[in-house]
């Protein structure tokens, strides 16, 4: 018996030695590849976090202690989980960009929502405050799940402004005694990645999607990996080339359908290169079921099933968040970025609406807030009245020039929400538009792409951020990449990112919504940031905004256009008493000066932008061709540039048309 036991011990030692050699070999191979990809400097940056005695005690659990703490600083791309024992919210990692550099975090917080009490989990033998002393290294866009009484962390990225370092490691935290331990696994594990998704199914972890970015290229994934928690073994699912499955993507949302072996997968984002080697972003709107049941039988491949978009599905968007509740999943927020084919116009629409998908009926539903229905009806009636008397130019702002052009050309489905509908009045949308260069007259030689900051609140509110901080608003502002989780019958959102013009704000507020009552949103953690915490995506001197104290949700109708190509700003026209008291002769002079009586250059009464361009398309095409020196444009590009000229013309004459309208109204009243 003793001889057999000694032989078995020797075999186990040999097996362990072989595993360690394989791990060391694969690690060295991975490091060589990273050095070739030009991320050696990032590796050194990360390795400097490990200046303690971790190498001597590699593989040993790292003891942590729990201390009382202030709330965490604002951050995005963190992970959010509910503590299985105490019911506290667990927040790990994330990143924050201050306009100059990116800060990546490795700290872990616990929040008792009922008591509003914050605690921080820190390494017991911490070297110094804020210094890495063990556990998972700083990261964001990772994945975390709760299994049993452990928190598992997988993958993610450590980022600088120019490069990314992606992780492939897995860590677990014992939520009873708070011991960090790196999981030593076997098998073929997922390649280093971030932006992927991982869910718990039975005693397995299922990983899908993500991306890996190097200096030379960005690779998106649509592979499946399954991790067995019993034997700590990874299994890669090799799909058949004839199999129909989702295309590679990152930022996909994935939830487990309760009491089934199916996983619901929705949306995502990816970039592809066109013939000119430029990257083109693609928002994925498809939804899938991944049936895991065949894997239980002899490890057969899971089966993909594409789901038809039935019901009131959300508009195309990326950066939205999702969580499961009973037999459905809840979707919140997101952004839709649209760039024209010539790369001069970018339009971003942020959302704060709610949708739910029923797993049984396979249908989407819009989640309406009961408490605001009466309020929405009032706002809707006000918009009907306002729309009735709205000038042509005012209508142009809400229609959106590129939506109308695509509708005219029949290339894409126009994504619009009626101003009169209750759905539109329940959403707060921020639109940031970067205008194309003006090709009319002397401005045709200007190569700068000017930026216009237009924010429209189609629910009839004018959202002042200072009021938002004071708690004057009863719903969260639009955002992307917020944390989302369920507790009881309530859905919670935490933090996120919001962009307004050239300013970007990292949020740290928390809201909850009772999915059964559907009464109203409740703010349980107000934002800690001030308007001065905005930072610019470009230099502050280039911004159209005068100070950081400007509100992020204001529709200032008197200074709507800041493009220097305009003859005069609407602000100066309205405030100039000479213009307000114009005589009939002066008005006629305005008509002559700006050719307002030319039907090719001026819209008819109540004529929309789309109808105006259809009526005068030949004129604008001819005008654009007359400006060309070299015929290198396609017919499609000529049509688009003609549309730009028509749209710029309307924005130029807007204040004068408004003056004429007021003068005509005054004459009508006198009659």
Secondary structure, DSSP 8 states (H G I E B T S, - for coil): -HHHHHHHHHHHHHHHHHHHHHHHHHHHHHHHHHHHTT-HHHHHHHHGGG-SSTTTTTTS-EEEEEEE-------BS-EEEE-TTT--EEEE--EEE-SS-EEE---EEEEETTTTEEEEEEETT-SSTTS--SSS-S-BS-EEEEETTEEEEE--EEE-SS-EEE---EEEEETTT-EEEE---EE----S-BS-EEEEETTEEEEE--EEE-SS-EEEB--EEEEETTTTEEEEE---TTS----SBBS-EEEE-TTSSEEEEE--EEEEE-TTS-EEEEE---EEEEE-HHHHTTT---EEEEE---BS---S-BS-EEEEETTEEEEEEEEEEEE-TTS--EEEEEEEEEEEEETTTTEEEE---GGGHHHHHHHHHHHHHHHHS--HHHHHHHH-HHHHHHHHHTSS------TTSHHHHT---EEEEE-----SGGGGG-----EE-----TTS----HHHHHTT--SS----BS-EEEEETTEEEEEEEEEEETTEEEEEEEEEEEETTT---EEEEE-----GGG-EESS-GGG-S-S-TTS-SS---GGG----TTSSS-HHHHHH-HHHHT--HHHHHHHHHHTTTT-TTTS--TT--HHHHHHHHHHHHHHHHHHH-SS----HHHHHHHHHHHHHHHHHHHHHHHHHHHHHHHHHHHH-
